[in-house]
Amino acid sequence: MKKLLLLSLLVIPFFAVNSQAPVPAGFEHWAAGDIQSLAKTLATNAAADPHKSASKIIADYPNDLFMLAHREADGFPELHETQADVFFMQTGSATLLVGGTLEGAETVAPHEKRNGTIKGGARVKLSAGDVVRIPANTPHQMVLDGAKEVTYFVVKVKNY
């Protein structure tokens, strides 16, 4: 009887510790396998796209947005007046042209400029595993520089 009581004293706390509480509202978890599967879909879509790129918004919240992007050609120069970008490089390599001034761009949406030319920007080599943060109101462009493709996870931090 003492052994049974002792065993129950050991087992009951174990079950209490292993019980799963619900995750907090707004919590997200994107499994690596899901991201890899989405990356394959985007690669297929990019191959058929005239600009050789594809992206998918995964989640959009009031202060941040999450997306996956795949490119098989250079991106266009862009500038987000009220958003910072964080890129998590997944596969491939590219050069990020960042900073300087964006000349000849057109406003394509509120606080969003695209096209034109970046003058005086820095060239930063990126490869799988790298993470970069691009401040709001900073011109940037993803350039493949001869690489075949690049896939990157993007976090847009809004409301600057």
ChimeraX attribute file (.defattr): number of C-alpha atoms within 10 A of each C-alpha:
attribute: neighborCount
match mode: 1-to-1
recipient: residues
	/A:1	6
	/A:2	7
	/A:3	8
	/A:4	9
	/A:5	10
	/A:6	10
	/A:7	11
	/A:8	12
	/A:9	11
	/A:10	11
	/A:11	11
	/A:12	10
	/A:13	10
	/A:14	11
	/A:15	10
	/A:16	9
	/A:17	9
	/A:18	8
	/A:19	8
	/A:20	8
	/A:21	7
	/A:22	6
	/A:23	8
	/A:24	7
	/A:25	6
	/A:26	6
	/A:27	6
	/A:28	9
	/A:29	5
	/A:30	8
	/A:31	8
	/A:32	9
	/A:33	9
	/A:34	9
	/A:35	16
	/A:36	15
	/A:37	11
	/A:38	18
	/A:39	24
	/A:40	13
	/A:41	15
	/A:42	21
	/A:43	23
	/A:44	15
	/A:45	15
	/A:46	21
	/A:47	16
	/A:48	12
	/A:49	12
	/A:50	8
	/A:51	14
	/A:52	18
	/A:53	23
	/A:54	21
	/A:55	21
	/A:56	16
	/A:57	13
	/A:58	14
	/A:59	11
	/A:60	12
	/A:61	11
	/A:62	8
	/A:63	11
	/A:64	15
	/A:65	17
	/A:66	17
	/A:67	17
	/A:68	23
	/A:69	22
	/A:70	28
	/A:71	25
	/A:72	22
	/A:73	22
	/A:74	21
	/A:75	18
	/A:76	16
	/A:77	21
	/A:78	25
	/A:79	28
	/A:80	23
	/A:81	18
	/A:82	17
	/A:83	23
	/A:84	20
	/A:85	22
	/A:86	18
	/A:87	21
	/A:88	20
	/A:89	22
	/A:90	21
	/A:91	19
	/A:92	19
	/A:93	24
	/A:94	26
	/A:95	19
	/A:96	21
	/A:97	20
	/A:98	24
	/A:99	20
	/A:100	15
	/A:101	16
	/A:102	24
	/A:103	14
	/A:104	11
	/A:105	16
	/A:106	13
	/A:107	12
	/A:108	11
	/A:109	9
	/A:110	9
	/A:111	12
	/A:112	16
	/A:113	20
	/A:114	22
	/A:115	18
	/A:116	14
	/A:117	18
	/A:118	22
	/A:119	14
	/A:120	12
	/A:121	17
	/A:122	14
	/A:123	16
	/A:124	13
	/A:125	15
	/A:126	21
	/A:127	17
	/A:128	15
	/A:129	13
	/A:130	14
	/A:131	15
	/A:132	14
	/A:133	14
	/A:134	18
	/A:135	20
	/A:136	18
	/A:137	20
	/A:138	20
	/A:139	25
	/A:140	28
	/A:141	22
	/A:142	23
	/A:143	23
	/A:144	21
	/A:145	14
	/A:146	12
	/A:147	14
	/A:148	12
	/A:149	20
	/A:150	26
	/A:151	28
	/A:152	25
	/A:153	22
	/A:154	23
	/A:155	21
	/A:156	22
	/A:157	20
	/A:158	17
	/A:159	12
	/A:160	12
